[in-house]
Amino acid sequence: MRRAQHTLFGLWAVLGLGIAWAEGAPVWAAEGDAANAELLYKTYCVQCHGATGKGNGINVRDMSVQPRDHTDAAGMVGLSDDRLFKAIKEGGPAVTKSVLMPPWAGVLTDEEVHGLVRHLRVLCACEGRG
C-alpha cells in the first residue's frame, strides 16, 4: 500500500511539473524559492563571484576587472534591486560596469533573475536603496 501511495504521489508531482512547464511557467514557479535561486547562483555565478559570493571565483585570475563581492553589505546596500536586476539580465555594460559581466536575458526568465536578486540580498544581509 505504501509503495502505491509513493508511486501515485510521484506521478502527480511529475504531471504538475509538466503542466507548469507546458504553460510556460518556470518549474519552480513559487516566487521566493530560495533553494532554486541558490542553485541558479551556483550554476551561473560562482565561476566569477565565488561559491560564497565574495568575488573570488575560479575565473578571477584571468579577469582584468574583479567581480563584485556580493557579501559586502557596504557596497551592496547602495545598489537598488532594479539595478541588480538590470545588471543580471542585460549585463555589465547596461549599468556602466564591466563587459565581463554577461547578459543572462536569453538564459534566465525574469522570475529567475528576481530570485537571484533576492539571493544577493541574502548574501549581503542587506536591503538595497530605492
C-alpha positions as CSV (number, residue, x, y, z in Angstrom):
1,M,0.0,0.0,0.0
2,R,2.7,2.5,0.9
3,R,4.6,1.8,-2.3
4,A,1.4,2.5,-4.3
5,Q,1.0,5.8,-2.4
6,H,4.5,6.9,-3.2
7,T,4.1,5.9,-6.9
8,L,0.8,7.9,-7.1
9,F,2.4,10.9,-5.4
10,G,5.3,10.7,-7.9
11,L,3.0,10.6,-10.9
12,W,1.1,13.6,-9.6
13,A,4.3,15.5,-9.0
14,V,5.6,14.8,-12.5
15,L,2.2,15.7,-14.0
16,G,2.2,19.0,-12.1
17,L,5.7,19.9,-13.2
18,G,4.8,19.0,-16.8
19,I,1.7,21.3,-16.8
20,A,3.7,24.2,-15.3
21,W,6.4,23.7,-17.9
22,A,3.9,23.4,-20.8
23,E,2.2,26.6,-19.7
24,G,5.4,28.5,-19.8
25,A,5.8,28.9,-16.1
26,P,9.2,28.1,-14.6
27,V,9.1,24.7,-13.0
28,W,9.9,26.2,-9.6
29,A,7.2,28.9,-10.2
30,A,6.7,29.6,-6.5
31,E,8.1,33.1,-6.1
32,G,10.7,33.4,-3.3
33,D,12.1,29.9,-3.9
34,A,15.4,30.4,-2.1
35,A,16.8,27.0,-2.8
36,N,16.3,27.4,-6.6
37,A,17.9,30.9,-6.5
38,E,20.9,29.4,-4.7
39,L,21.1,26.7,-7.3
40,L,21.0,29.3,-10.1
41,Y,23.7,31.2,-8.4
42,K,25.9,28.1,-8.1
43,T,25.2,27.3,-11.8
44,Y,25.8,30.7,-13.4
45,C,27.6,33.0,-10.9
46,V,30.2,31.1,-8.9
47,Q,32.8,30.9,-11.6
48,C,33.4,34.7,-11.2
49,H,31.7,35.6,-7.9
50,G,32.8,32.5,-6.0
51,A,30.9,29.9,-4.1
52,T,30.2,32.2,-1.1
53,G,29.8,35.4,-3.3
54,K,33.0,37.1,-2.2
55,G,34.1,37.8,-5.8
56,N,36.8,35.1,-5.7
57,G,35.6,32.6,-8.3
58,I,38.0,30.4,-10.4
59,N,37.9,32.8,-13.3
60,V,39.2,35.8,-11.3
61,R,42.9,35.3,-12.0
62,D,42.2,35.8,-15.7
63,M,40.0,38.8,-15.4
64,S,41.1,42.4,-15.8
65,V,38.2,43.6,-13.6
66,Q,37.4,41.9,-10.4
67,P,33.9,40.7,-9.8
68,R,31.7,42.3,-7.2
69,D,31.8,40.9,-3.7
70,H,28.1,40.1,-3.0
71,T,28.8,39.7,0.7
72,D,30.0,43.3,1.0
73,A,26.9,44.9,2.6
74,A,28.5,48.4,2.5
75,G,28.9,48.1,-1.3
76,M,25.6,46.2,-2.0
77,V,23.3,48.5,0.1
78,G,23.9,51.3,-2.4
79,L,22.5,49.2,-5.3
80,S,18.8,49.1,-5.9
81,D,17.1,45.8,-6.7
82,D,16.2,47.3,-10.1
83,R,19.9,48.0,-10.9
84,L,20.9,44.4,-9.8
85,F,18.1,43.0,-12.0
86,K,19.3,45.0,-15.0
87,A,22.9,44.0,-14.4
88,I,22.0,40.3,-14.4
89,K,19.5,40.5,-17.2
90,E,21.3,42.9,-19.6
91,G,25.0,42.5,-18.5
92,G,27.5,44.9,-17.0
93,P,27.5,47.5,-19.8
94,A,23.8,48.1,-19.2
95,V,24.7,49.6,-15.8
96,T,28.0,51.1,-16.8
97,K,30.0,48.2,-15.5
98,S,32.4,45.7,-16.9
99,V,31.8,43.9,-20.3
100,L,32.9,40.8,-18.5
101,M,29.5,40.5,-16.8
102,P,27.4,38.8,-19.4
103,P,23.8,39.4,-20.1
104,W,21.6,36.4,-18.9
105,A,18.3,37.5,-20.6
106,G,18.5,34.7,-23.1
107,V,19.1,32.1,-20.4
108,L,17.1,33.2,-17.3
109,T,13.5,34.2,-17.0
110,D,12.5,37.4,-15.3
111,E,11.3,35.4,-12.3
112,E,14.7,33.6,-12.1
113,V,16.5,37.0,-12.2
114,H,14.3,38.3,-9.5
115,G,15.1,35.2,-7.5
116,L,18.8,35.9,-8.0
117,V,18.4,39.5,-6.8
118,R,16.7,38.1,-3.6
119,H,19.6,35.7,-3.2
120,L,22.1,38.6,-3.5
121,R,20.3,40.3,-0.6
122,V,20.7,37.1,1.4
123,L,24.4,37.0,0.7
124,C,25.0,40.7,1.7
125,A,22.5,40.5,4.5
126,C,21.3,43.9,3.4
127,E,18.5,45.8,1.6
128,G,19.1,48.0,-1.4
129,R,18.3,51.6,-1.7
130,G,15.2,52.8,-3.6
